[in-house]
């Protein structure tokens, strides 16, 4: 009975909204049962997903002006990340001044190699013998010479007295040298170019600074994506649940992030 009473009230309410109420006709056929049509469920994931891909797009889809702020922050961050400074300058300077005399074609390698060029004036020779037998560089002022000195100190009982070349101690020292010395394709010398080496050192320092700034900028870019997506998710879900306007303010800075949610009542 309770279910029928509520159904009747609903029918009367709908009828009253449609026009003038009429007397019920007992001879009239019974009204068909009412079918409640549920509204399609809103897709809450659309705006957050759009903001996660391109910050600000979820807010712009909702006609929120702060979407332009997220988008502008993304563009500025990308420009700062792309223009990282001295990464190519020190490589070109190293080849043009210190390496060209040893190899006609520039070949790039790991960053530690260029840091070594910063500390040593010359790499030294890799092999002092003209034949296939390996005779390491002995000048300790060069990089290869310092590697050979370290190998002798590590594996020989007396670094100034070489053991028999067939002994394990001698062979281990040679293997250490082969693994750490600079080969024929990467020799260098800053002889008579101390000014250029100073410029090279400055370029290395600026490149290090630019790399660290790029890493910080990359973190800010990622935070901008995440915060924009959270903003879109919170504003869409809370606004739908509360039936009121919901805003979210975010502030991103190196090492800190501030999130503020406001619901109008």
PyMOL commands that set and color helices and strands:
alter all, ss='L'
color gray80, all
select helices_A, chain A and resi 2-18+45-53+57-61+67-82+89-99+111-119+143-155+168-180+184-186+194-242
alter helices_A, ss='H'
color red, helices_A
select strands_A, chain A and resi 246-253+256-263
alter strands_A, ss='S'
color yellow, strands_A
deselect
rebuild
show_as cartoon
